[in-house]
């Protein structure tokens, strides 16, 4: 009986399969997972994934097909070190399109810009609007949004095979998907050959980053054990001699593919080498079939039939016969409209059988055919370039790469653009008339690569490209200036190094050059100088940058210059209100969507800083909607969503603020997420949701700690947030913790290296924290100094007045003074300037002062309004304080927990409600002045109540009264 070509049942792999199933279950429950499956060639990665997919596709409960998982498969293809942008993702999207349909795909894409982007990858998606004028958005973002939205409705299982061949755009997208999707039903399974990944392989840094992502599961597929090899052999060919099985185990190394090939050899002599073993099936083919298989190997793992027919030197009948023989021998498989090698090892070994002349000839045929018939797609464009390289026709390879670069600039990925530009720089000296062929100079190509790496956030590679460009750019002043500016930017981003000499040299090169591109570049370069300088020099640079942009009529340079000028005014001149005007002008300019979003985010943040929360909410919402329509929400939305969240919380619109916060979490990377978690922690504090705050902080502790290590300056905001959690209606509820934390909060109020917003918020929080804390007099002096240093604009002065009023409370100023202070503060911040929770706090503090001044009725009316309004505005904690204060000021309610419960026993029933309150506080150990402060009565009145209580219950001192009260309460509960 002949041996089977492959095992009918997977052998072993139970723990690996369990890991995949667990990740699938997590994805189904709304916790996205990425599983990275690694193992050497032939070890069974694909078989494991196939077994996994067969299990999850089963439906034992008979659910409707529309409820099951949607599986989309993307095979990475070896098109050289660059590859076609989003090659495997294109296949994934087409699988999704086939399952969910055009309408669902368009709806999930959302914006017209995203649909326009996806149309290049999914033919037919935009057929209903062929003449739409909406420009395409970012491809990567359109893909991310599509997967995210589809996974809201269906569980998506995306499989990416052979990442070792993935193009740069796909690798960048995988990193993003693995790290940023939350709360979506998505499971990604990616495989790669571990023996192909050396320290120079482009996948290596991607894998390192994935290793740092908590949602990524790693599965190592190891060789089979001896017993497992025996089990596999028994399935393939029962009854083999055990000694032969032992030999098979040793020779195969436990690699299932090699076990299959060794068993297939049967009674024939065993090959001498591993390569001969892999080629054993191929060696049994006839000459025509071998020729066709070699031709196919030059085309990759999969070749369409029409392409193979055009390249192979056989007529239709001869080709069909040769292909059928190869399929019957299990060298290749029929796959869709073409053919696929049964295993990549076979393809690689067969390709190695080609003669040099044959290799050149076949690759030339592929290049000519693809260029003539199918060269418009990015995948075929990259393939044409790679085939010309393999055919050793460097000029043709150069020209094809130039064309691929043109496609990447207009339609696809900056990752691909960077690699294509670098490929051209490598070929430059080997091609005649390279500059004429490329349409650019060599330094300009290095600049293009540097800018592409910058767009990808890879400062190290951007810096390297800029340095390489400078090394070959001695005389082109404009390009050299641009390279110097790029090096300045990347050195700062990568090394936090201020290479002022580079930017100054760039300015010197551009001075006197009258061409418009040079004037635009000079404007952009001067904005860099303005951003890095202070004082009069910074003002002069910014003014000239604005003037140059206006002179040449370049809206983008002008928008950048105006935005930098706004930050300069806010920082250098400490005039945040004055920074609003240039930003309002910037957002009206006709610039591309990402730059408008940059200016819009800056305007939203600046309005937030000066306490114009309602206006910031309107502006932020408008600009966020704009980036969503433009299809750039992922890249530009986070910088708007975060300040918009704060503005909405501060304006008392918590439901909208929480939605904006969730958007920010979805869009931000790990470090940005930490800022959103702090904002949410503060909201949970003020909304009286301490348990939710604690749960969130515990769950996200690793993300927050990592962000603090990367950016220690953010710790000031976290110090303030911790202090807020300690606040109570009469001061901190944990006075020891408050006393320990107070110096840190005061330091935040004094920190000149932090933003004015941190200093203002720290000043107000420090003054509140000082209530009821026996702080050193020097601490009060420092808070007063921070108050005195507040700038002369409305928001800063509102915070200063708030802090001064809180400090007056802490220092027990006369009641009339405290009433006047808090009345003025509450009036000033009723509609803006300070967040709504501070407004309600101010009204509570005013009520406390009014009670002390004897105006109990106004105080109770004010507290009732706070108790009614604050919870709906996200300040339920302050609303609770108002209720407690009202109960204590009005009598009766506050004693409900003890006095009435005990009133049925003995003479306790003779005590008035107010006396019951006083007795409870005596039992707590409070002195008469402390009782007076707690109940808003004078110490003398408290003393009168104490005397009456002692007389009524027959106690001789406070200790007896406390013991008597404790006994009475215990008796009432028994």
N, C-alpha and C positions, 0 to 999 in steps of 0.2 A: 504494500500500500504506500503511495507516495506521501512524502511529508507535506503538512500544511505550510503555506507561506508565512502565516503569522498566527500567534496564539489566539484562539477564540475567546479566551477569558483572561483578563489582566491578572498577573501573578503578583502577590504581595501588595505593597503601597497602601496598606490600610490606614496608617497614621497620616500619610500625606493626603489621602482622599478625605479623611475626617477633617483635616485643617481646611480644605477647600469647602466642604459642606458647611462647616461652622461659619466661614466667611460669607457664604451664600445666605445662611440664616440671618446673620447680622445685617446684611444688606437688605433682606426682605423686611426686617423690622425697623428700618430707617437709620441704620448705622453703616454708612458706606465703608467698604473694605476693598483694599487692593492686595492681591496675592501675587507675589513674585516667585515664580517656580524656576529654580535653577538646577542644572545638571549637565554632565558632559554629553557630547553628541552620541545619540543612539541609546541613551539610558532609559528612555520611555516617558519623556515630558509630554509629548503630544498624546500618547496613549492614556496617560493619567488624566489629561484635560478632557479627552473624548469620553472617558468613563464618567468623569464628573458631570459633563453635560448630559449624558444619557440618563443619569440619575435625577438631575434637577428638572429635566424635561418631562419626566413621568408624572402622571396625575392620578394617584390612587383614589382620590376622593371625588373625581369626576367633575372638577371645577370647569367653568366655561373657558375656552381658549383665550378669551380676552383678559382673563384674570391671571394667567400664567406668566412666567418670566419671558422676556424678549431677549433672545441670544443673538449677538452680532459678532462677527468674526473678522479679524483683520490680520492678514499674513504679511509680515515684513519681507521685503524682497531685497536681495543683494544687488543694489545698483551702485556699488562703490561707496566710498566714504561720505559722499554727500547725500545721495538718494533724492527721491522726489518728495517734495513737502507734503506731509500728511498722507503718504501713500497708503498705509494700512488703515488710517482713519477714513479715507475715502471708501474703502470696502465696508467698514463698519457702518458708515452712514447709509450706504446703499442697502445693506441688510435691514437696517431700521426702517428705511423708506418702504421696503418691500412688505414689512410686517404691519406698520402702523398707518401707512398711506400718506398721500401728499397733504391732505388737509390737516392731519394731526401734526405732521412735521412742520408745516408753516405756522401753525398755532404755537407750537413749542418754541420755534425760533423767535417769535415775538415781533421784533421790529422789521421794517422793510429793509433796513440796512443789513441786518443779519441774514434775511432771506436772500438778498442780493449776493452776499458772501458765499452762502452755502450752495447757491446755484452753480458755482464753478466746480463743486465737488459732487453734487447730486443733480444730474440733469433732469429737468422737468419740474423742479420745485417752484420756479418762478414763472412758469408758462402762462399763468393767468394774467400776469402783468409784464409782458415783454418790453413795454416801453417806459417802465417806471424810471423816474429820474433820480430816485434815491441812491446816493453813492453807497458802495459796499463798505461795511465796517471791517473790524479786525477778524481775520479768519479764526484764529485760536479762540477768541472770545465768543464768536458765533457758535463754534462747536461746543464750548463749555456750557453756554446757556442752553443750547438744544438738549444736551444730555441731562443737564440739571432739571429742566422742565419736563422732559419725557419721563424721567425717573420719579417725578411727583406722582404719576398716574400708574406706571407699570414698573415692575422690577426689571432693570436692565442688567444683563450679564454681557460684558464686553471682553472678548478674548483677543489678545495681541500676541501672536506667535513670533518667536525668533527676534527678540529685541536687539540682538547683536547686530542686526542689519537695519535697524530702525533709522530713519532720517532724523535730523536735528529737530525739526518742527514737532514730530511725533513725540520725541523724548521730552521736549519742553512741556508739551501738553500733558503727558502722563504725570510729570511732577506736579503740575497744577491740580489735576483731577484728584491725585492721591492725597493732596494736602489741604484742599480748600472746600471740598464738598461735604456738607453736613446735613443731616436730616433728610437725605434723599435715598431712594431704594436703588442702590447701584453697587454692583460687584464687578471689579476689574480683575482679570486673570492675565498675567503677562509672563511669558517664558523666555529664557535665554540660555545659550550654551556657555557654561562657565569656563570651559577650556579655551574659548575664543577671547576672553576678556583679560588682556594684559594691562599694565598700568598706564599705557598710552591710549587705550581704547576710549572713544567718546562716551560710551555708556557708563564707564567707571564712575565719573563724578555724579551722574544721575542716580546710580545705585547707592552711592554714599549718602545722597540727600534723602532718598527714599528710606534708607535705614534709620534716619532720624525722625521719620514720620510715624506717629503712634498707630495710625489706622492701617499701616502696611503689615501684612503677614508674610513671613519668608518660609518657603517650602524647599527643602533640599532633597532632590531625587537621587538616591545613591544606587550603586550597582547592586544586583541581586545577590543574595547569599547562596551558598552551595545547595541548600535544600530548595530554595526558590528556583534556581536554575533547573534542578531535577524536575520540579513541578512543571516548568515551562516546556522542557523537552518532552515530558510525558504527554502534553497536549499536542505537540507538533508531530511526534513520531513515537508511538508507544512501543515498548519492548526493546529499547536499546540496551546494550550491555552497560552495566553500572560503571565499568572502567572507562567506557567511552564518554559517559556523562561526566565523570570526574575530569577527563581531558577537556571536554567542552567548557566546563566551568573555568578551568585554568586558562585556556586559550582565549575565551571570550572576556575574561575579567568581570563577568557578571553583567555585561552590557546586553540587554535583551535583543537589540537589533543584530548584534554579532552572533548571539546564540542561534537566531533564526537562520542567518546566513550559513553558519557552520552545519546546522542540521540539514539545510538544503543541499549541501555538497554531497550528502549521502555516502555511497560507496566509493565515490571518486577520491583521488588523493587530496589530502588537505593542502590548501595553499600555504606557501612558505611565509608570506607576510600578511599583515592586516590589510594592506592596500589590495593585494591579490584576492583576499577574501571578499572585500567589498565589491570588487570587479567581477566576481565569479559568475553572476547572472549575466552581466554584460558580455563576458567572454563567450557565452554560449549562443549569442546572437549571430545571424548571418552578416555579411559585409554591409548590405544596404541598411539593415536595422542598426548596426553599430554606427554607421555614418550619420543616420538621422538622430540617434541618441547623442552623439558628440555635438552635432549642430544644435540640438535642443539645449545641451548643457551650457553652451556659450550664451544662451538667452536667459538663463536663470532657472529657478525652481519650477516656474510655470511659464509655458509658452502657448499663446493662442494658436489655433490650427491655421488660420489664414497667414499669420506671420511665418510659421514654420514652413508652410507650403511655398511662400515667396522666397525663403532663404535656402531651403534644402534643394539639392540638385537632382530631384526625382520628379517624374510625372505623377499625376494624381493616383493612378493605380499603384505605382511603385511605392509612393509615400504611404498609402493606406496599408499596404502589405507590410511594410517595415514597421509602421506604428503598431499594427495589430500584434506582430511578433514580439515587440518590446513590452506590450501590455500583457500578453500571455505569459511571458517570462518574469513578470512582476518587477521589471526595471522601472516602468512608469505606470501611471494610472490615468484613465480618462477623467477629466475634471472640467465640468462646464463646457465651454466652447473651445477647450484646449486640453493640454496634457501637463501632468505634474510628476516630478520624480517621487518615487516611493519614499526616499529618504535623502536628506541633504548630503549625507556622507557619500551616497552613490553619485550624485551630481558632481561633487567636488572631485571624486576619483576619476570619473569619466572625462571631465574637463581636462584633467591632467594628462589624459591619453592623446590629446590633440597635438599634432605637429606644429611647430612655430608658424610655418607658412599657412597651414590650415587655419590656425587661430586667427591670423591676420585677415585672411580671406573671409572667413565666416563673420567675424565681427564687423568687417566693412559692409558685408551684405545686410546685416542687421541695421547698421547705422543708416545706410542709404534707404532701406525700405521704410524704417520708422520716420525718417526725416521727410520722405516724400508722401507718406500716406497717413501717418498718425502723430505727427510731431507737434500738434497744438496743445496737447495736454502736458502739464508739468511733469508727470511721470515719464511720458515718452521723451520729453525734452531732456531730462536727466539721463535717461537710458541712451539717447543718441550720443551725448557727450562721453559717457563711459565706454560705449562701443568704439568710438573713434580713438579713444585713448588706448584701448586694447588692440586696436588695429595699427597702432603706432603712427597714426596720422595726426601729429600734434596741431598743425594749423586748423584742421577740421574740428578737432576736439576743442580748441580754443574758441573757434567761432560758435560752436554749439553751446559752450559754456556761457559765452556772452549773451546768447539768446535766452538761455535758462535764467541768467541773472536779470534780464529785462522782465521776464515773467514774474520772478520773485519780488521785484520792486513794486510792481503794480498790483499783484494779485495774492501773494502768499506770505511766506514767513520770513521775519528778520533772521532767524537761525539759518535758514537755507541761503538767504542773501549773503550772510557773512561768510559761509563756507564756500559759496561760489566765487565771491570776490577773492578769497584767499587762494582758491584753485587757479584763478587767472594770474595772480601774482607769482605763483609757482611756475606757471608755463611761460611767463612773460619773456624771459631771455632765450627761450627755445623756439620762438615763433617770429618770423620776419614781419615787420610793420605792425607790431603788437598794438601800438597806440592807435593807429588808423583802424585796425580791426575792432578794437574795443570801444573806440570813440571817446576814450578818457586816457589820462596819463597814469603811470604806475603809482605815483604818490596819491592821486585821487582815488585809486582803487583801495589802497591801504586806508584812506580816510573813510571810504564807504564801509569797509569791513569794521573799522573802529566804531562808527556810528551805529552799525547794526548790532554789534556786541553790546554797545551802551543801551540800546533799546531793549535788549534781552536782560539787562541788569548784570552783565558779566564784565565787571570793571577790570579784572585782571587781563582778560583777552583783549578788551578794548584798548587798554594801555599798551599792550604788546603791539597791536596793530598800529597805533599812533606812533610808537617809537620806530617801527619798521618803516613807516612812511617818511618820518623825519630823516631817516638815514639815507633815503634816496631822493630827497627833495631839496636841492641846494639853491634853486633859483626862482621857483614859482612862488611869489610873495603871498598870494592869496591862499593857495593850498597849504603852504607852510604855516601861515598864520592859523588856518583852521586846524591843522594838526597840533600846533602848540596849544591852542585853546582846548582841544580834545584831551591832550595829555594833562593839562591843568585840572580839568574836570575829573578825569579818571584817577589821577594821583590823590586828589582830595577824597573821592569816594572810596578808594581802596586802602589808602595809607593814612587818611586824615592829614595829608601833607599839603601845605599851602605853597605851591610853586608859583609865587607871584612873578618871578623872573620870566616864566613862560608867557603869562598873560600880558606882561608889559612888553615883551619882545613882539608878541603878536600885534599889539596896538601900534608899535613903531613900524612894523612892516606894512600895515594897512594905511597909515597916515599918508595923505597925498595921492592915494590911488582913487581915481574918480569913478571907476566902474561901479555900477549899482550893486552887484554881488559883494564887492569889497566894502561898500558903505554899510550894507546890511550886516555883514560879518563884523564890522567894526562896532556897530551898535550892540550886537549880541555880546561881543567881547567886553565892551565897557560895562554892560550889566553884570558880568562876572566880577569885574573889578569893584563895582559899587556894592555887590553882595559881600565881598570880602573885606571891604574897608569900613571906616567909621568917620563921623564928623563931616567937616567941609569937603574933604576929598571924595567921600562916598556921594555926597549931594551933587558935586560937580560931575562925577562920572555918570550918575543916573540922569541928570538933566541933559547931558550931551547925548547919551544913548537915546533918550526920547526924541531929542531934536533931529538926530540923524535918521531915525525911523520915520519921523514925520516928513522929513525932506525928500526921502526916496519913495515914500508912500507904501512902505511895507507894513501891513497890518500885524503880521505875526511878530516881527521884531518889536513893534510898538507895544503890543499886548504884553510881551515878556518884560520890556523895560518899565512899563507902568506898574506891573505887578511887583517887580523888584523895588521900585520906588515906594510902593505902599508899605512893603516890609521894612524898608529903611526908615520911613517916617514913623512907623509904629515902634520900631526898636531904638533907633538912634535918637529920635526926638521925643520918644515916649508920648506920642500923639496918635493914639489909635483912632480917634474920630477923624483926624485929618487924613488917615490912610484910606478912608472909604471912597473919597472922590476919584483917585486914580483907578481904583478897582472897578468902580461903576462905569468908568469910561472904557476900561479894558474889555469888559464883558459885552459891550455893544459893537466891538470891532468884527469885521468879516473874516474870522479865522477858522481853522479846521476844528472839528469837535473836541479833540483831546486838549488843545490849547484853551478853548473856551471853557472847558470843564476845569482846567487848572486855575484860570482866573475866577471862575464861579465858585470853586471851593474856597479860594482865598477870601473872596468877598463874604461868603457865608460865615467863615471863621472870624473875620474881622467884625462883622455885625454882632456875632456872638460875644466877642471880647468886650464890646462896649455896651452890652446889655440890651441890644435891640432884638430881643428874642423872637418877637412876632414877625418882624421884617426878615430876620435870618431864616425863619421857617418857610416863608413864602419864596425867598430867593433860592434857598437850598432845594426845595421841592421842584422848582422850575428847572434848575440846572441838572438835578438828578433825572428828571423826566427826559431832558434833552440827551443825556448820555445813553439812556436806555433806548431812545429812538434811533440814535446814531450807531447802535450796536457795539458800544465801547464801555458798557457798564462794568465789566470785569476789570478793565485796565484803569478806568477813570472814576468809577462810581464810589469807591471806598473813601476817597479824600473829600467827597461831598457828604456821604451818608453819615460819617462820624460826627462832624459839627452839626449836621441837621438833627441827629439824634439828641444831642445836648440841648439844642435850641428848643426842640419840642418838649423835652422833659422840663426845661426851665420855664417854658410858657404854660405849663400845666396841662399838656396834652399827652398823657402817658401811653395811651393805646397806640397812637401814631408814632411816638418815640420808640416804643418797643419794636414796632415793625421796622423802623429805620435802623435800629440797632441790629436786628437780625440780618438785614441786608448788609450792613457793614461787616458783621461776622462772616457772612458768606463770601465777601469780596476780599477781605484782608488776609494777608499772610499771618504767621504766628505772632510776630512782634506787634502788628497792628491790632490783632485780636485782643491782646492784653489791655490796650487802652479802652476797648469796648467793654471788656469785663469790669474794669474799674468804674466805668460809667454806669453799668448795670448794678454793680455792688452799691454804689451811692444811691441809685434809685430804690433798690430793695431796702436800704437803710431808712430812707425818708418815707417809703410807703409801708413801713411796719411789717416787712416780710423777712425777718431775720433768718428764718430757717432756709428760705430760698437763697438768700445771700450766702449762707454758710455752705450749702450744698454746691452752689456754683463755684465758689472759691476753692473748695476741696477738689472738685472734679477738674478744674483748670489750673491747679497749682503749678504743674510742670511748665505749662505755657507761660504763665505769669513770671515764674522764677527765671526762666530762660530769657524772657524779654528784659527783666531787670538787670540780668548780668550783661546783656548786650547794650543796654541804655540805662545806666545808673541814675541819670538825671530824672527819669520818670518816677523815681521813688518818692519825690516830694508829693506828687498827687496821691500816691498810695498812703503816705503818712496822714494827709488831710482826710482821706476816706476813713482810715481807722479811727481818727479822732471824732469824725461825725457819728460813728457807730456808738460812741460813749456818751453822747449828749442826752440830757433829760430835761424835763420842764423847769427844774430848779438848779440845773448844773449837771455835771457828769454823774451817771449812776454808779460808776466804778472810779472812785476818787483817787485811789492809789494808782490805777492804770493811767488816769488822766494826768496826774502829777508827773508820772514818768514820761509821758508822751509830749507834754506841753512844750518843753524846750525844742523838740524837733519841729513842732508846728510853727513855733516862733521863728526858727531858722528858715523855714520855707517862706515865711512872710518877708524875710530879710534878704533872700538869695537873689543877688543881682544877675546871676547867670541863668536864672529861670525866667519864664515869660511873666509879664505883668499880671496875667490872669492867675497864675500860681501864687504870686505875692499877695494879691488882693484877697483871694479865697483863703489863703493861709492866715492873713491878718484877721479876718472875720471869725474864722474857726478858732484861732488862738484865744480871742477875747471871750468867745462862748465857753471854751474849755476852762477858762480861768474862774468861772462862776463856781463858788463853793469849794475851790481848791486853794489850800494855803500856799500860794506860790510866792517865791522870792520876789521882793519888791523890784529887783532888777528885771524880772520878766515883764512886769507891768510897764516898766520904763521902756523896754525894747518894743513892746506892742505900741505904746504911745509914739515912739519914734517912727514906726512903720506907718502909723496913721498920719503923722505930720508930713511924711514923704510922699503921700499919695498925690498923683498928678491932678491938675486942675481941670478935670472933665467929669461929666455927670456920673458915669459908672464908677470911676475911681473914688469920687467924693461920696457916693452912696455907700460903698463898702466902708470907707473911712468913718462915716457917720454911724453906720451899723456897729462897727467895732468899738467906737467911742461910747456908744450907748450901752453895749454889753459890758465894757470895762467899768462904766459907772455903776452898773448893777453889782459887778464883782466887788467894787470898792464901797458898796453901800452908801452911795450918794443920796442926798435928800430926795424923797419921793417926788416932789414937784419937779425937780430937775430931770429925773428919770422919765417922768410922764412926758415932759416937753421933748426930750431927746427921741423917745420911741415914737411919739406922735408924728414928729417930723420925718423920721425914717420911714414909717409905714406909709405916709402920704407920698413920699418921693418914689418908692419902689412898688407902688400898687399895680402898675401896669407894665413895668419893664425895669431895666437897670440891674436888678438882682433876681435870682431864680425864685419861683413861686414858693418853695419851701422856706426860703429866708423871709419872704413877705409874711407868711403865716407865723413864723417864729417871732417876727417883729411885733405882730398883733398880740401874740401870747405874752411877750415881755411887757408890752404896753398895758395889757390887762393886769398883770402882776403889779406894775407900778401904780395903776389906778386904785387897786385894792389897798395898797399900802397908803395911798393918799386919801382914802376914805370914800372913793367913788365906786362902790361895789356894783351899782346898777349898770353903769356904762361898761364896767369890766365884764359882767356876766353876759350882757348883750353881745359884746365883742367876741367873747369865748364861744358863745353859741354859734356865731357866724363862722368862726374858724372850724369848729367841730362839724358843721354842716358842709362847708366848702372844700376843706383840705383833702379829704379822702378821694374825691373825684378828680383832683388835680395831681395825684401821685404823692401826696404828703399826708398819708393816713396817720403816720406816727405823730405829727404835730397836731392832727385832729384829736388823737387820743390824749395827748398832753392837755389840750384845751378842755376836754371833758373832765379829766382828773382835777385840773385847776378849778373848774367851775364847781365841781362837787365839794372840794375842800373850802372854797370861798362861800358856798351857799349852805353848807351843812346838810346832814342827813345821808346823802348818797355815799360819801366816803366812809361812813361808819357802818355801812350795811354789812360788811363782811364780818364784823366782830360784835359790836354793841348790841344790835337787835338779836343776834343769835344767842347772846348771853343774857338777854333782858329777862328771860323767864326765870332766872335763878336769883333768889335772895333780893338784896337791896340794889342790885344793878339796875333793875327796872325804874328806880327812883332817879337815875342820872338822865340829864338832858342829852339830846344828840351831840351837842357840842362838847359836853363833858365826856361822853363816850369817846369822841375823837381824841381829846386831850389825854384820857386815861390810856388809850392805845399807844400814844406816842411816849407817855411816861414808861410804859412797859418796854418800849424800844430803847429806853435809856437816854432820851433827848432832854436837854436842859430847857428852862423856860424861854430863853431867847431863841433856841432852835425850834421849839414848839411854835413860838410866835411867827417865826419866818415861814414855817411849813404851812400854818393855817392863816397867814396874812393878818395876824393880830399882834398887838404890842406885847412885849415881855411882861408888862404889868398886868394886862388882861389875862395872859396865860397863868400868871401867879394866882390871880383871883380864882380861876377855874380849878387850879390844883388844890387850893385850900378848901373849896366847896366839895371836891371829890373826896378828900381825906376825911372830911367831917361826915359825909353821907355813908361811906363804907366802913368807917370806924378804924381807919389805918392811921398809924402815928407818923409815918414817913413815906417817902416815895418808893423805897425798896419794898415795904409791905404792900403798898398799893399795886406795884407791878406784879408781885407774887400773887396777890389776891385776884387780879385781873386774869393772869395766866391760868389760875385754878378754875375761875368761873367759866372761861372759854372752853377749857378742857371738859368741864362737867357738862356744858351745853352740847358738846359733840358726842358724848358717850351714850 
